């Protein structure tokens, strides 16, 4: 019984965790800029997700399968927007510069 309960929580968490990419997607889309995102970080994380997804999808663990599929979809959306807006002009019409100070 407790294993089913733990598995259920894991499955819900596996689906919900990648949904936290949605605020990031909205932020990039609204600003029409990804100047403050590292391209190497985004591509590196995405490549790891792509390489991990086949194992996730063939796993008998429903939580891992769910996480793998949903994470691939939402992080791919993040990467597409970063690639689209990485050097796009900001609202002023000029490419945005990111302040190097910690905010």
N, C-alpha and C positions, 0 to 999 in steps of 0.2 A: 504493500500500500504506500509506504513512504517513498519508495523508488518511483512510483507513478507520479506522486506529488512533486518530487524533485525534478523529474523529467518534464513535467508540465511547466514548471517555473522556468526551467532552462529553455524550453521551446519558445515560450512567450518572450523571454529576454533575448533570445537569438533573433527573433523577428523585430522586436522593438529597438534594440541597440542600433542597427543601421538607420533607423528612422530619424535618429538624431543628426543625420546628414541633411535633412530637409531644411533646418534653419540656415545651414551653410549654403545650400543651393539657393535659397531665397535671398540671402545676403549678397551673394555674387551677382545674381540676376538683377536685383534692384539697383545695385551700384554700377552695374555694367563694367566692373573692373575686378581683376584678380591680382592686382599689383602686389598685395601683401601676402600672397601665397607662393611658396617655393615650388617651382616646376619639378625639380628633382624629387622633392618629397612626394608630390602628387603622383608622379609617374612611378616612383619606387613602391609606394604603397599599393597602387593599382596593379602593378606587375605581380607583386606578392599575392594579392587577392585572386588574380586570374590564375596563377599557378596553384593556389590552394583550393580553388573551387572544384576541380574534378574530384579531388579526394573527399571534399565535403558532400558533393552530390551522390557519391557512391557509398557513403557511410550509412550504417544502419542507425546511427544516432540522429533522431529527428531534429533535435536542437541544433546540432552542427550543420545538418542539411539545410534547415531553414535559414540559419545565419549566413551560410555560404551563398545561397541564392539571393537573398534580400540584400546582403552587403554588396554583392557584385553589381546589382542593378543600381543602387543608390550611389555607390562610390564612383561608378562609371559616369553617372550624371555629374558628379562633382568634377571629375577630370575633364569631361567635355567642356564644361563651363570655364574651368581654369584655362584650358587651351584656347577657347574662344575669346576670353576677355583678358588674357595675361598681358598683352601689350595694346589692348584697345584703349582709345582715348576715354578719359573720364568725363564727367558732366561738363567740365570747362572746355572740352574739345581737344585738350592736350593730354598726352599720356600722364597718368597719375604717378607721383613719386610717393614713396612710403616713408614716413618719418621713422628713423632708425631707433628712436627712444622707445622704451617700454611704456605702454599706455596703461 
